[in-house]
Amino acid sequence: MAAPGQNVAVVVHRAGDLRLENRPIPEPGPNEVLLRMHSVGICGSDVHYWQHGRIGDFVVKEPMVLGHEASGTVVKVGSGVTHLKPGDRVAIEPGVPREVDEFCKSGRYNLSPTIFFCATPPDDGNLCRYYKHSASYCYKLPDNVTFEEGALIEPLSVGIHACKRAGVTLGSKVFVSGSGPIGLVNVIIAKMMGAASVVVTDISASRLQKAKEVGADFIVQVKNETPQEVASKVESVLGCMPEITVECTGVQACIQAGIYATRSGGTLVLVGLGPEMVTVPIVNAAVREVDIRGIFRYCNTWPVAIALLASKRINVKPLVTHRFPLEKALEAFETTKRGEGVKVMLKCDPNDQNP
């Protein structure tokens, strides 16, 4: 067990091997800041790296610090940093371009192949006491936005990016497949962007209740229906086929249901990632002109999310269901793995365990 006061970090070594370790406190470079971490959410990808040691082509070859949903306090700034100072509370955008390539120039820096991303091999994450990060990708939090809300900007950003790619607008009828944390943020953002009605499907009754709590108009519990039957239920509760489907599970049957459910001329956005090869009714989508779009993380979303949180136009606080001190990270990861609650939050500052 790492001693208190040092740079305790949650490190995955290989599949099934998760440890609490002491790391050196890093020194910020000219354009970086050193942060005392406060709140870090556990994401499904963190659990996946712990359980499997890889996600697709990203393989854990060296010990890697987990965590990418985070907020903290600036304790030291590099010589070139002018917009932040020690004591500033910030939310951290985990993806930082390493070069100004064609994707950065076109404003889609999330697609840059050389991007740094917290807790994606070989890049360390920020589930630790002290962490350094590019100052340009640390965003000052207003006084009325909590550290936990700041940490939740990361999953919230997935919802903002997905709903923008989907074209959600005033009056949209939206089907969100899956009621995990990412499904829930898509419900919140779709309603914020003007969706008239949102229907959510999931196998878990408790997660569907959480979807109702954050703004879903209709919920459908899926048991063993065929994809066509699920699509029919969605149409039945909405009173029409949705123009937009946001698929947040990555499960083959759910992607199939998403295609069948989406109205002709509508849009299906694939957010959840499952197996590399999936069998889908592509001809059904093609002849009905259903656009299928992917998303990869997000870009240009932190300022939007901070403005929404500061104005109290959205409420993400119900998403946090469990809190653990950093020293109990292994217990927190077990809780997440069991699928308990919605968002498990780790509190990294031993002197401040508040939200």
C-alpha positions in Angstrom: 0.0 0.0 0.0 1.4 3.4 -1.0 2.0 5.8 1.9 -0.2 8.9 2.1 1.1 12.2 0.9 3.0 10.7 -2.0 1.9 10.4 -5.6 -0.4 7.4 -5.2 -1.5 6.1 -8.6 -3.8 3.3 -9.9 -1.7 1.2 -12.3 -2.6 -1.7 -14.6 0.3 -4.0 -15.3 -1.4 -6.6 -17.5 -4.8 -8.3 -17.7 -6.1 -8.9 -14.2 -3.2 -7.1 -12.5 -4.3 -3.7 -11.0 -2.1 -2.1 -8.3 -1.8 1.0 -6.1 1.7 2.4 -6.5 3.8 5.4 -5.8 5.0 7.4 -8.8 7.3 10.4 -8.8 5.6 13.8 -8.7 6.1 15.1 -12.3 7.6 18.4 -13.2 5.5 20.5 -15.6 7.0 21.5 -18.9 6.8 25.1 -20.3 3.3 24.6 -21.6 2.0 22.3 -18.9 0.5 22.5 -15.4 0.9 20.3 -12.4 -2.4 19.3 -10.9 -3.5 18.0 -7.5 -6.2 15.6 -8.7 -9.6 15.8 -7.0 -12.2 13.7 -8.7 -11.7 10.9 -11.3 -14.6 8.8 -12.7 -14.1 5.2 -13.6 -15.0 4.4 -17.2 -15.8 1.1 -18.8 -12.6 1.4 -20.8 -10.6 1.5 -17.5 -12.2 -1.7 -16.3 -11.7 -3.3 -19.8 -7.9 -2.5 -19.7 -7.8 -4.1 -16.2 -9.7 -7.2 -17.2 -8.4 -7.8 -20.7 -5.1 -5.8 -20.9 -6.2 -4.3 -24.3 -9.0 -2.6 -26.3 -8.7 -3.5 -29.9 -5.2 -2.5 -31.2 -4.4 -0.6 -27.9 -2.5 -3.1 -25.8 -1.0 -2.6 -22.3 2.7 -3.5 -22.8 4.1 -1.3 -20.0 2.5 -0.5 -16.6 -0.1 2.3 -17.3 -1.9 4.7 -14.9 -5.6 4.5 -15.5 -8.2 7.3 -15.5 -9.4 10.0 -18.0 -12.6 11.5 -16.5 -11.0 14.1 -14.2 -10.7 17.4 -12.5 -8.2 18.9 -10.1 -6.5 22.0 -8.8 -3.5 23.7 -10.4 -0.5 23.6 -8.0 2.3 24.7 -10.4 2.4 26.2 -13.9 5.1 26.0 -16.6 7.0 29.1 -17.7 4.9 29.5 -20.9 1.4 29.3 -19.2 -0.5 32.5 -18.8 -4.2 31.6 -18.6 -3.9 29.5 -15.4 -2.4 30.0 -12.0 -1.9 27.9 -8.8 -5.3 27.5 -7.0 -7.4 27.4 -10.2 -9.9 24.5 -10.4 -9.9 22.8 -13.8 -11.5 20.1 -15.8 -9.1 18.1 -17.9 -9.7 17.2 -21.6 -7.7 13.9 -21.9 -7.0 14.1 -25.7 -4.1 16.4 -26.6 -2.8 16.5 -30.2 0.9 16.0 -30.5 1.2 17.7 -33.9 -0.8 20.2 -35.9 -1.8 17.8 -38.7 -4.6 18.0 -41.3 -7.2 16.9 -38.6 -6.2 19.6 -36.2 -6.3 22.2 -39.0 -9.8 21.1 -39.9 -11.0 21.3 -36.3 -11.3 17.5 -35.9 -8.2 17.0 -33.7 -9.8 13.9 -32.1 -9.0 12.0 -35.3 -5.3 12.8 -35.3 -3.5 9.4 -35.4 -0.7 10.6 -33.1 -2.9 12.2 -30.4 -2.0 11.8 -26.7 -4.9 10.3 -24.8 -5.0 9.7 -21.0 -5.0 6.0 -20.1 -4.8 4.7 -23.7 -1.6 2.7 -24.2 1.2 3.8 -24.0 -0.1 7.1 -22.4 -0.6 7.3 -18.7 -3.9 8.5 -17.3 -4.7 10.8 -14.3 -6.0 8.5 -11.6 -3.3 9.6 -9.2 -2.6 12.3 -6.6 -0.5 14.5 -8.9 -0.6 14.7 -12.6 0.8 17.0 -15.3 -1.1 18.0 -18.4 -1.1 20.4 -21.4 -2.3 23.7 -20.0 -4.3 24.3 -23.2 -6.5 21.3 -22.5 -7.2 22.3 -18.9 -10.3 24.4 -18.6 -11.1 26.6 -15.6 -14.2 25.7 -13.7 -16.6 28.4 -12.5 -17.2 28.6 -8.8 -20.6 27.1 -9.1 -19.4 24.0 -10.9 -18.2 21.2 -8.6 -15.1 19.0 -9.2 -17.4 16.0 -9.8 -19.3 17.9 -12.5 -15.9 18.9 -13.9 -14.9 15.2 -14.1 -18.2 14.3 -15.7 -17.5 16.7 -18.6 -15.6 13.8 -20.2 -18.6 11.4 -20.6 -20.8 14.4 -21.2 -18.6 15.3 -24.1 -19.4 12.0 -25.7 -23.0 12.9 -25.6 -22.4 16.4 -27.0 -20.3 15.0 -29.9 -22.7 12.2 -30.6 -25.8 14.4 -30.6 -24.1 17.0 -32.8 -23.1 14.3 -35.3 -26.6 12.9 -35.2 -28.1 16.3 -35.9 -30.4 16.5 -32.9 -32.5 19.6 -33.1 -35.8 21.2 -32.0 -38.6 18.5 -32.2 -36.3 15.5 -32.9 -37.6 12.1 -31.9 -34.6 10.2 -30.5 -34.0 6.5 -29.7 -31.1 5.9 -27.3 -30.0 2.3 -27.1 -28.4 1.5 -23.8 -28.8 3.2 -20.4 -25.3 3.1 -19.0 -23.4 6.3 -18.3 -23.0 7.1 -22.0 -26.6 6.4 -22.8 -27.7 8.7 -20.0 -25.5 11.6 -21.1 -27.0 11.3 -24.5 -30.4 11.5 -23.0 -29.4 14.7 -21.1 -27.9 16.3 -24.2 -30.6 15.3 -26.6 -33.2 16.9 -24.4 -31.0 20.0 -24.0 -30.6 20.3 -27.8 -34.4 20.3 -28.2 -35.5 16.7 -28.7 -39.2 16.5 -28.3 -39.1 12.9 -27.1 -36.5 10.4 -26.2 -37.0 6.7 -25.7 -34.3 4.5 -24.1 -33.9 0.7 -24.1 -31.9 -1.5 -21.8 -32.1 -4.9 -20.1 -31.7 -3.3 -16.6 -34.8 -2.0 -14.9 -32.8 0.1 -12.4 -30.7 1.8 -15.2 -33.9 2.6 -17.1 -35.3 4.3 -14.0 -32.1 6.4 -13.9 -32.8 7.3 -17.6 -36.3 8.5 -16.5 -34.7 10.5 -13.7 -32.4 12.4 -16.2 -35.1 13.1 -18.7 -36.1 10.2 -20.8 -39.7 10.4 -22.0 -40.2 6.6 -22.5 -38.3 3.5 -21.4 -38.4 0.0 -22.9 -37.0 -3.0 -21.0 -35.6 -5.4 -23.5 -35.6 -9.1 -22.6 -35.2 -11.6 -25.4 -37.0 -9.8 -28.3 -35.6 -9.9 -31.8 -34.1 -6.7 -33.2 -37.2 -6.2 -35.3 -39.4 -6.6 -32.2 -37.4 -4.0 -30.3 -37.7 -1.6 -33.2 -41.4 -2.2 -33.3 -41.7 -1.4 -29.5 -39.7 1.8 -29.9 -42.0 2.9 -32.7 -45.1 2.0 -30.6 -44.1 4.0 -27.5 -42.9 7.0 -29.6 -45.9 7.0 -31.8 -43.6 7.1 -34.9 -40.2 5.9 -35.9 -37.3 8.0 -34.5 -35.4 10.2 -36.9 -32.3 9.7 -34.8 -30.9 6.6 -33.1 -27.9 6.8 -30.8 -26.5 3.3 -30.2 -24.5 3.1 -27.0 -24.0 -0.6 -26.4 -21.9 -2.0 -29.3 -24.0 -5.2 -29.1 -24.7 -6.7 -32.5 -28.4 -7.2 -31.9 -28.7 -3.6 -30.6 -27.1 -2.2 -33.7 -29.5 -4.3 -35.8 -32.4 -2.9 -33.8 -31.1 0.6 -34.3 -31.1 0.2 -38.1 -34.6 -1.3 -38.1 -35.9 1.4 -35.8 -34.6 4.5 -37.5 -37.0 6.3 -39.8 -36.2 6.3 -43.5 -33.9 9.2 -44.2 -32.8 9.3 -40.6 -29.4 8.9 -38.8 -27.9 6.2 -36.7 -24.9 7.1 -34.7 -22.7 4.3 -33.4 -21.2 5.3 -30.0 -20.8 1.9 -28.3 -17.9 -0.2 -29.5 -18.2 -4.0 -29.6 -16.5 -6.7 -31.7 -14.6 -5.5 -34.9 -16.9 -7.5 -37.2 -20.6 -7.2 -36.8 -23.5 -8.5 -39.0 -26.0 -5.8 -39.8 -28.9 -5.4 -42.2 -27.0 -2.9 -44.3 -29.3 -3.2 -47.4 -32.2 -2.2 -45.2 -30.3 0.9 -44.2 -29.1 1.6 -47.7 -32.5 1.4 -49.5 -34.1 3.5 -46.8 -31.3 6.1 -46.8 -30.5 5.7 -43.2 -27.2 7.4 -42.6 -24.8 5.4 -40.3 -22.2 7.6 -38.5 -19.4 6.8 -36.2 -18.0 8.9 -33.4 -14.5 8.8 -31.9 -14.4 10.5 -28.5 -15.1 14.2 -29.0 -13.6 17.6 -29.9 -14.3 21.2 -29.0 -16.8 20.2 -26.3 -15.4 21.4 -22.9 -16.3 25.0 -23.3 -19.9 24.0 -24.3 -20.2 21.6 -21.4 -18.9 24.1 -18.8 -21.3 26.7 -20.1 -24.2 24.3 -19.7 -23.2 23.2 -16.2 -22.5 26.8 -15.0 -25.9 28.0 -16.3 -27.6 25.0 -14.6 -29.3 24.1 -17.9 -28.3 20.5 -17.3 -27.9 18.4 -14.2 -25.4 15.5 -14.2 -25.2 15.1 -10.4 -27.6 12.1 -10.4 -25.1 10.1 -12.4 -22.6 9.8 -9.5 -23.9 6.8 -7.3 -20.7 5.7 -5.6 -17.6 7.5 -4.1 -14.4 6.0 -2.9 -11.1 7.5 -1.6 -8.2 6.8 -3.9 -6.8 4.3 -1.4 -9.8 2.1 -2.0 -9.5 2.2 -5.8 -9.4 -1.6 -6.1 -12.7 -1.9 -4.3 -14.1 0.9 -6.5 -13.0 -1.0 -9.6 -14.7 -4.2 -8.3 -17.9 -2.2 -7.8 -17.8 -0.9 -11.3 -17.1 -4.3 -12.7 -20.1 -5.7 -11.0 -22.2 -3.1 -12.8 -23.4 -1.5 -9.5 -24.9 2.1 -9.7 -24.0 4.3 -12.6 -20.8 6.4 -12.2 -18.2 5.5 -9.5 -16.1 8.5 -8.5 -12.6 8.3 -6.9 -11.6 11.1 -4.6 -7.9 11.7 -5.0 -7.3 14.5 -2.5 -7.1 13.1 1.1 -7.9 16.6 2.5 -11.0 17.2 0.3 -13.4 14.3 -0.3 -16.3 16.6 -1.2 -18.1 16.4 -4.5 
